[in-house]
Amino acid sequence: MEPPPKPQSALFQVYLRLRPPPAPNSLYPTLTTSERFVTVEESNEGAPTHITLNPPNDNRRRAVEKFGFTQVFEEEASQLDIFHGTGVIPLVEGVLAANGGDGRDGLLATLGVTGSGKSHTILGSRSQRGLTQLALDLLFRSISNNILDPSTTYSLHASVAASDPSEAQVLSSQGFLDIIYGDQSCASRATSRAATPMRGESIPPTPRRPMPRSAPTPASPSIEDITLPSDPATDYAVVISMYEVYNDRIYDLLTPSPRTPSVKEPRRRPLLFKPTEASPERKLVAGLRKVICASAREALMVLEAGLHERRVAGTGSNSVSSRSHGFFCVEVKKRSRNARGETGQWRGSALTIVDLAGSERARDARTQGATLAEAGKINESLMYLGQCLQMQSELGNSTKPNLVPYRQCKLTELLFSNSFPSTSSGSSHAPRPQRATMIVAADPVGDFNATSQILRYSALAREITVPRIPSITASVFGGPPPRSTSGNSGSYQGQQGHDERATMERAAMEIARLSEEMDMLRAEVVAEREGREEAEARLVSAEERAMEIEAVVREEMWGEMEERFETELKRWKARWEEEKERGGEHLDRKVEVLVRGLGMEGEGKENHEGMEELEEENRALRAMVIRLQREVGGGSPTKRTGEPRDVLGHLGTQTSPVKGRVRKLGGRKWDFAAGEEGDEI
Ligand SMILES: Nc1ncnc2c1ncn2[C@@H]1O[C@H](COP(=O)(O)OP(=O)(O)OP(=O)(O)O)[C@@H](O)[C@H]1O
């Protein structure tokens, strides 16, 4: 069997931890060794690396499988053995980067069936600390002289928030914990004070009840004797975030979904794993809430809040917590500081601790009526994880990312995207590939099928031996030779016996052949069934992805439409203003014309009135002329014949002198006095 890949070349180191049987009690009676289906292979070169999985002795004939890991820890291994043996210390060391530089990302994941000891390994128990507590203890103690506290360094929050490339909402631990733990934290924390947001920190109100506090964490096992070197001329800040992958979607665990009596199952907003403006080449979970912590205690309280949200969210959607893959991320940020107190940019790396869902959930989910999508997603993501892990062992020393199919789902993307050297050549700050460790927890007397499935997904090497059924031929020939009943029957009986034996042999051969054929067909059926299940799961995932893409496209189009609408609105408003101005001018001109028109009308009216006055004057003159003629005719008979006619004719035809006169008087008020009439004429 192929040995597991060498530590230097593997993307993931995969360790197997076997949990001890529970102490015998009425529920769990003492188990006999025959019920143990895992056998640890002895190794001549130190710690064991292989196990054999022996199927139980039931009616189904199953293959014996052998699995290879980086190292196998047997039942008696303690928490401290796991802490030292699985390379947690180098992971923390890489993140601290004592010798300058940005450090190296670390990833620690646990995988296993429910009850196999994942939580015990990663989070510990009431009396024993887990790897998370131990790693946080080591990390915070190692940088205790250089770590900045957001409650005393007021500029810390703003500078960390400004340097964060993941569009995160950064909070101080104090602000976050006061929201989550409410008054209880105030009572229990000596340094607690009212929730005073740091400068630039705005905390949206989240209606929820304060989370109940759990028991204090144990101090055992102690690692006081271990301290790692840190960068001396450096400020450190530790930023915690937590999220889960559920149904191939990412949800923030530090932004609790608002829970009110009216909203039983609030819709959670999925986050994107994408390149951001500040990180164009490296994908990040964008939009998380991140909390700056100054001590391991604060970090553990944040962890507790996230675990609580994971439980609450799981219950709300009628599921259980281990149907999701949980991520706890500890970012260690560093910035250089010179003798004059001038500081550089925040940079750094992260340690991510992952609790993976067990595949048996899928099976249970089906029987419990949960959606096929949910069940399929767990199986699918673990299947892709298995493909990636197996591919890494086939690749050997090659670390070409394209050959590892990690982009097939969110889980493998999140786990593997930092595993490869950066493609941006020439960048002096290109991050180094992460160091990753997977601890597979298994109960050697637990559920055989679920355990074997997990081991198949996670092992670095695998060998299958299909046991052959005991040959019928062998049993036929293995039996005692037929005894002759009579010595006379001699050669005939011998011949007959030989023929029968040959027939029997052929029949046995045929039976064995058919039996093998049946085995092959059975294996084919199993493979076909698995293929169909995978295809179904992929279909569901494709549908989900299509919906997701549709949502993104919709959002983009909506954004574009809004943008266009805004532009059109602005254009329309500008046109409107222009038109309004033009209309105003036009109106002004019209008014002017009207006013001018009215002015002219006034003048015309005046003229008209003048004409009337003239006509009136004319009429008066005529009357006066007639009167004068009469008077002249009455006073001098000589002139009575011809003269008046002349005068009339003169007035009638030659009015020019009068007219001229009249015209000259046109503009004045007529005050022609009767006594002066004769003189005037
Ligand atoms: N190595 C161990 N030593 C002692 N007790 C253990 C060990 N591993 C597991 N146990 C105990 O077994 C029980 C189940 O373990 P644990 O809760 O860690 O399982 P799990 O895989 O996390 O399950 P789940 O997925 O349901 O959370 C616990 O009571 C735990 O204390």
PDBQT file of the ligand as one rigid body, heavy atoms in Angstrom, charges set to zero:
ROOT
HETATM    1  N1  LIG A 701     -10.834  11.146  23.498  1.00  0.00    +0.000 N 
HETATM    2  C1  LIG A 701     -11.830  11.171  24.365  1.00  0.00    +0.000 A 
HETATM    3  N2  LIG A 701     -11.630  10.952  25.644  1.00  0.00    +0.000 NA
HETATM    4  C2  LIG A 701     -12.634  10.970  26.536  1.00  0.00    +0.000 A 
HETATM    5  N3  LIG A 701     -13.922  11.204  26.214  1.00  0.00    +0.000 NA
HETATM    6  C3  LIG A 701     -14.196  11.420  24.948  1.00  0.00    +0.000 A 
HETATM    7  C4  LIG A 701     -13.175  11.421  23.936  1.00  0.00    +0.000 A 
HETATM    8  N4  LIG A 701     -13.746  11.683  22.746  1.00  0.00    +0.000 NA
HETATM    9  C5  LIG A 701     -15.057  11.833  23.013  1.00  0.00    +0.000 A 
HETATM   10  N5  LIG A 701     -15.316  11.668  24.312  1.00  0.00    +0.000 N 
HETATM   11  C6  LIG A 701     -16.637  11.802  24.945  1.00  0.00    +0.000 C 
HETATM   12  O1  LIG A 701     -17.600  11.263  24.062  1.00  0.00    +0.000 OA
HETATM   13  C7  LIG A 701     -18.790  12.052  24.038  1.00  0.00    +0.000 C 
HETATM   14  C8  LIG A 701     -19.092  12.526  22.610  1.00  0.00    +0.000 C 
HETATM   15  O2  LIG A 701     -17.989  13.238  22.119  1.00  0.00    +0.000 OA
HETATM   16  P1  LIG A 701     -18.126  14.620  21.341  1.00  0.00    +0.000 P 
HETATM   17  O3  LIG A 701     -19.235  15.420  21.881  1.00  0.00    +0.000 OA
HETATM   18  O4  LIG A 701     -16.787  15.231  21.324  1.00  0.00    +0.000 OA
HETATM   19  O5  LIG A 701     -18.531  14.076  19.911  1.00  0.00    +0.000 OA
HETATM   20  P2  LIG A 701     -18.767  14.913  18.580  1.00  0.00    +0.000 P 
HETATM   21  O6  LIG A 701     -18.129  14.172  17.499  1.00  0.00    +0.000 OA
HETATM   22  O7  LIG A 701     -18.334  16.303  18.758  1.00  0.00    +0.000 OA
HETATM   23  O8  LIG A 701     -20.335  14.866  18.430  1.00  0.00    +0.000 OA
HETATM   24  P3  LIG A 701     -21.323  15.959  17.800  1.00  0.00    +0.000 P 
HETATM   25  O9  LIG A 701     -21.028  15.971  16.339  1.00  0.00    +0.000 OA
HETATM   26  O10 LIG A 701     -22.671  15.448  18.121  1.00  0.00    +0.000 OA
HETATM   27  O11 LIG A 701     -21.022  17.256  18.477  1.00  0.00    +0.000 OA
HETATM   28  C9  LIG A 701     -18.542  13.203  24.981  1.00  0.00    +0.000 C 
HETATM   29  O12 LIG A 701     -19.108  12.909  26.209  1.00  0.00    +0.000 OA
HETATM   30  C10 LIG A 701     -17.037  13.251  25.120  1.00  0.00    +0.000 C 
HETATM   31  O13 LIG A 701     -16.636  13.755  26.368  1.00  0.00    +0.000 OA
ENDROOT
TORSDOF 0
